[in-house]
Amino acid sequence: LLSSADVEGRWLRSLQLLLDAQLWGPRPDAVTYNVVARACSRASRWKHVFDLSQQMLSRHTRPSVVTLNTLVASSFGNDNDNDSPGRPTPLAWRRSLQLAANARFLGLQ
């Protein structure tokens, strides 16, 4: 269900399904968070991608290489002009670089 929402570009539906899983189960794992983060990234909702990564950590869900790749990819924003509302700030880009630097600490290789 989540994968189909991602493919269809329904990032908001993906977030709702994640919230439902958090409330009612089953407990979301890294794959679940990654699918939702990818849907948000494709929709240039980079703030949601970063929020999801923080949720993973606060819920003791170990990030994966896919998590890191999605975070870094979302930091580049979309391919639209520089005034696009989906484009991340320099702070978001620096945050992605810090995450990449800390990947080893998280056990990612």
C-alpha positions in Angstrom: 0.0 0.0 0.0 2.8 2.4 0.9 4.8 1.6 -2.2 1.8 2.2 -4.5 1.2 5.6 -2.8 4.9 6.4 -3.4 4.7 5.4 -7.1 1.5 7.4 -7.6 3.1 10.5 -6.0 0.7 10.5 -3.1 3.1 11.6 -0.4 0.4 12.9 1.9 -1.3 9.5 1.8 2.0 7.9 2.6 2.4 10.1 5.7 -1.2 9.2 6.8 -0.5 5.5 6.4 2.6 5.9 8.5 0.7 7.7 11.2 -1.9 5.0 11.2 0.8 2.4 11.6 2.4 4.3 14.5 -1.0 4.5 16.2 -2.5 1.1 15.5 0.4 -1.1 14.3 2.2 -2.8 13.0 5.2 -0.9 14.3 6.9 0.9 11.3 10.4 -0.3 10.5 13.2 1.3 8.5 11.7 0.1 5.2 8.4 1.8 6.0 10.0 5.1 6.9 12.2 4.9 3.8 9.2 4.4 1.5 7.4 7.4 3.0 10.6 9.5 2.9 11.2 8.7 -0.7 7.6 9.7 -1.6 8.1 13.0 0.2 11.5 13.6 -1.4 10.0 13.0 -4.9 7.4 15.6 -4.1 10.1 18.1 -3.0 8.9 17.9 0.6 12.4 17.8 2.0 11.3 19.1 5.5 9.2 16.0 5.9 12.1 13.8 4.9 14.2 15.3 7.7 11.3 15.1 10.1 10.9 11.4 9.3 14.6 10.7 9.9 14.2 12.3 13.3 11.1 10.2 14.0 13.1 7.1 13.1 15.8 7.9 15.7 13.3 8.9 18.4 11.4 5.7 17.9 14.6 3.6 18.0 14.4 2.6 14.4 17.8 2.2 12.9 18.4 4.2 9.7 19.8 2.5 6.7 21.9 3.5 3.7 18.6 4.1 1.8 17.6 6.5 4.6 20.9 8.4 4.2 20.6 8.5 0.4 17.1 9.8 0.6 18.1 12.6 3.0 21.0 13.6 0.8 18.9 13.5 -2.4 16.2 15.6 -0.8 18.7 18.2 0.1 19.3 19.0 -3.5 15.7 20.1 -3.9 13.9 19.7 -7.2 15.0 20.6 -10.7 12.9 23.7 -10.8 14.2 27.3 -10.6 15.9 28.6 -7.6 12.7 30.3 -6.3 10.9 27.0 -6.0 9.2 26.6 -2.6 10.5 23.0 -2.5 14.1 24.0 -2.6 16.0 23.4 0.7 18.0 26.1 2.5 21.8 25.9 2.9 21.1 24.8 6.4 19.3 21.7 5.1 22.3 21.0 2.8 24.7 21.3 5.7 22.5 19.0 7.8 22.7 16.3 5.0 26.5 16.6 5.0 26.6 16.1 8.7 24.3 13.1 8.4 26.7 11.6 5.8 29.6 12.3 8.1 27.8 10.6 11.0 26.8 7.6 8.9 29.6 5.5 10.3 28.4 6.4 13.9 25.0 5.0 12.9 26.6 1.8 11.7 26.1 2.6 8.0 28.9 1.8 5.5 
